[in-house]
Every structure is written in structure tokens, then in C-alpha cells.
């Protein structure tokens, strides 16, 4: 009986992720394909070629994103975006929604190695309980002077959604620094600790290689 249960669980571990991935991708592609309805019916691809091509909306959306990125990446494009955002910032309700969504988007799509500096352990929400956190920067001097302590900015993410969490200013002496890449910490948080790259020999070697590469980069910067 135990062996049958083992085989059943092993089969579920293979098929459940595949089915869920297929369902999510199918729903996303169909949803994006509906953007073609914005095109006048006479100019829609299925009208011109006589049949529907699944995923064509996704391809067109990617092309649109690439073209938009190409435009806003240069000086003129940045000026246009700055002017557009300045206009939106004058509209009371719009500026609140737009600003919040932009901040969330930046946190989602920014490089984790640039957003977070290092992985640390902090006792939170009480003594004796430890959580993974990320150092995000230096605390403003004004805040340090108020309480006369050396503070550091950290972000304590929630599981399994690391884009929500808490911004804390804690004494530097209250954190335990971990010499591991930011990506490893994110994997552990996303999986609620189920995925442990540090105990996997292959993953551990990748982590060690990443640490060595970063040390070499830091050494080159110091020499310069």
C-alpha cells in the first residue's frame, strides 16, 4: 500500500505542475489574444488570412513591448515618459493608482541583485524566531541621529509572495549576515522552505561559483 501511495505521489508531482502550467499559459495566451479585438475587424489577422492563429496576440504584444522599450530607452523617449508621468501626477486619483502600480511593477521586474544587496537573518516578529530578509540600503542619517543607533534598511518578505512584506530599520548588530546569493534566498522564500538549494550538491556548487564570481568582480572594482 505504501509503495502504491509512493508511485501515486510521484506521478502527481510530474503531472500537476505540467497541467497547471498548461492551464495558466493557455488562459494567459487566450486573454492576450483578445487584445486583437481592438483592431478593426477588416484588419484583423483572421480576416486577412482566413483563419485564426493561436498566440498571435501574444506575439504582437511582445513586439509592441519591445518597440515601446526601444523608444523609451533613448533620451527623447525618456523625456516623453517624464512629461507623461508629470501630467498624470496632476490628476488626484490617477496619480495614486499609477504611482502604486509603477512601484509594484518596478519591484517585480527589476533585477533582484540590484534591488536587494544581500541576504540576512533577523529575529522577527519576536525574539527566538528568525526570518530571511534582504538588505535594501542605508538608513537616512536623520533617523540614526534620532535614536542614536547605527541602523540598516531591510525588507522582510512574505511567503510565497515576496513582493509583499515589511520595510524595517533595525540596528546592524541585530542581523546575521549570510554569505549566499540573493537568488538562493528568493528560492527558499518562494517555496516556503521546501526548496533548499544549499543542501543540493549541484545547487550548492552553483552557489559557490556565483559567490566566487561576485568576489572576483568586487576585487576588480577595488583595483580600479
N, C-alpha and C positions, 0 to 999 in steps of 0.2 A: 504493500500500500504506500509506504514511504517513497519507494522508487518511482511508482506511478505519479505521485504528487511532485516529485523532483522533476520528472520529464514534463509534466504539465506546466510547472512554473518556468522551466527553461524555454518551452515553446511560447509561453506568454511574453517572456522577456524579448523574444525575437519579433513576434508579430504585433504586439501592442504599440511599440514605438513606430513601426513601419506604417500601420494603419492610421494612427493619429497624425503622423507626418503627412500622409497622403490626403487625409480629410482636410487638414489645415491648409495645405498648399492648394488643393482643389477649390476650397472656399475662397481663399485669397485671390487666386487667378480669376475665378468667375466674377468676384466683386470688382476687380480692377478692369476686367473686360467690359463691364457695364459703363465704364468711362467713355467707351466708343459711342454711346448713345448721345453724347454731347455733340458729336459730329452730325451735320445734316445728313439725312437718310440717303440722298443721292450720292454722297461722297464716302459712305461707309464701305469698308473693305469687302463685306459680304455682298454688297450691292454691285461693286465694281468687278469682283472676280466670280461672283455667283455662288459662293459657299462660305461658311464660317470657319475661321481658323482659331482654335482654342489657344489662348495665351497671347494673341496678337495685341490685346490691350496692355498686357504686361510689358511686352517689347516696346510698344510706343511710349509707355510711361517711363521706362528706363532711358529711352532716347531723350525724352523731354527733360528728365532729371539731369542727364549728362550735359545736354545743351545749356540748361539753366546754370549748372555748376561751372561750365566753361565761361559763361558770360559774367557771373558774379565773382569769378576768381581774379579778374583783372581790375585795374584801377577804376575804370569807368563803371563797371558793374558794381563794385563796392560802393561807389558814390550813389548810384541809383538805389541800391538796397538801403543805404543810410538815409536817403531822402524819403523813401517809402516808409521806413520804420519811424522816422521823425513825424510823418503825417499821421500814422496810426497811434503814436503816443499821445496825440492831442485829443483822441476820441475816448471819453471816460471808460466805458465798458469794454471796448475793443482793446485798449492798451493793457488792461488787466489780463484778459484771456490770452492775447497774443504773447505778452511777456512771459506768462507762466508756461505756455506751450513751448515757446522757444527755449526756455531754460531746461525743460524736461527733454526736449529733442537733443539739445547740445550734450546733456549728460548721457543720453542713450547712445549717441553715435560718435562721441569723442573717444579718442584712444585712451584706454584705461591707464596706460603707462604715463600719459600726460595729465590725466585728471587726478590720479592718485600717486603719491610719491613712494609710499612703502606700506607694508602690512605690519600691523602691531596687534598686541593683545591688550585689552583694557578690562578692568573689573566693572561690569555693568550688567544689570541695573543695580546690583548691590555687591558688597564685598563677598568674595568667595565664588562669584560667578564670572566667568571670563567670556568675552566675545571678540571675534575678529573685527578689526576696524582698519581704516585707511587714513594715513596722514595726508591732509589736503593742503597744508601750508602753515605759515607762521601767524600767530595771533597778533592783532594790532597792538602796538606798544601802549596805546592808551588804556586798553583793557588790562594789560600786565601791570601797569602802574597803579590801577585802582585797587587790586588785591595784593600787589607786591609779590607776585609769583611768576615763575617762568612757565608760560602756557604754550600749548601747541594745539593747532586745529586738527580734529579728527572727525571722520564720518563713520558712524556705526550703521551699517546696512541691515535691512530685514531680509528674512528668508521666506520664499525663494525669489523675491523681487528686490534685488539690490539697488534699484533706482529709488526706493523709498527707504527712509531711515532717519537718523538723528545727527545733527551737527553739534558737536561738543567741543568745549575748550577745557582741556584738562592739563594739570601740571605734568611736565615732561617726565618727572620721576614716577608717575603713576602708570606709565605704559611700558610694556615689554616689547622691544623691537624684535622682529622676526626676519631673518635673512632669507626670504623667499620672494619670488616674483609676484607681482600684483595679480597676474592671471591665475596663479595657483589659489590664492585667497578667494578670488571670484568664483572659481570652480567649486570650492568647498561650500561657499555660501549658497550658490545656486542649487546645489544638490542637498542642502541641509546636512552636510557632513557625510553623506553616503559615498560620494566620490572623494577619495583621499589620494591625490597624486603623489604625495611624499612617500607612501608605503609601496607604491608600484615601482618596481625596479626600472622599467622603461621610462616612466614619467619622471622618476627621481633623477635619471641621467639627463633627461631634457631640462629639468630644473637646474641641475648643476651646470649644464652647458650654458643656459641663459644667464646664470649668475656670473660665470667666467667671462662671457661676452660683455656684460654690463661693466664688470670690473676693468676690462681692457679699454672700453670706451671712456670710463671715468679717468683712467690713467692717462689716456691720450689728451683729454681735456685739461688735466692738471699740467701736463708738459707744455701745452700751448699757452 
